[in-house]
Amino acid sequence: MTDASYQASIATGGIYVNGVTQGQASSQQANKTWRQSTAFSAALGQMIVTYVNADANDGQSTTTLVTNLSYAIRHLGQTKPFDSAFSAAIGGYPAGAVLADTTTPGVLWISTADNNTTTPGASGSSWTRMLASSDVVLRLTGTNTIGVENLGWDATDDVLVATDTGGAVHTVLPSAQRAITNGTATDFGDQKELNFYIGEISGSGTQISFPESFTALPTINLTPTSETGTNLAITVNVVKGSLTNSGVLVNINNGPATASTAGCGLWVRAFGAK
């Protein structure tokens, strides 16, 4: 409102009936005072409308105003998910900005670049996935409270998952251990160990093939069980020069230089380069 229009609107009466005089506020001064007194209220009202979606007039109730304002402030304190429209409007999120995952509660994303308009989780995006708290680093799946726990890393969710497969004995198997024929294989960096069982083996120069080959000659350990159907002691020895990356020849003996005809069970341990 200009001075002229303000003065014209009150020319027929009021304190300005004779125009603006000394000691009385002009329309410009009055408007400035009104704007200053209402600016903060207008800002609060807009925040309530934007973040609470409630009537900013609050029914002329101070209590309702305080309640809605507290809701709006709490909303501002929340970690929000990615908003493509907002990202475009501000020219991208700054480095260090933290957003909530759009689907998984408790999972957060941190921006690794300024002016970041990429979508969190997208291929090649400039966001690093992180967890809201350490208590979800290990996720237990399954309903059993005891049994074999197979540990494995979930590359999608970046968590260590323990899957309960049941059983009477509670055992944790590292993800480096895997099943092979009649046994297990365990990886140790560029080395591995094979442990497997042969149910029955006998004779001289009998071939044992490893379930998995090595890239160099492994070390081996052979442990025979009792001879099949008897109580005779059994010994086993490696045929000289027969060890290869994929197997070995062995002699199963009833005694010194005496081949076993009944046979025995045999545990084989082989360790070497993968």
Secondary structure, 3 states (H helix, E strand, C coil): CCHHHHHHHCCCCCCCCCCCCCCCCCHHHHHHHHHHHHHHHHHHHHHHHHHHCCCCCHHHCHHHHHHHHHHHHHHHCCCCECCHHHHHHHCCECCCCEEECCCCCCEEEEECCCCECCCCCCCCCCEEEEECCHHHCEEEECCCCCCEEEEEEECCCCEEEEEECCCCCCEEECCCEEEECCEEEEEECCEEEEEEEEEEECCCCEEEECCCCCCCCCEEEEEEEEECCCCCCCEEEECCCCCCCCEEEEEEEEECCEECCCCEEEEEEEEEEC
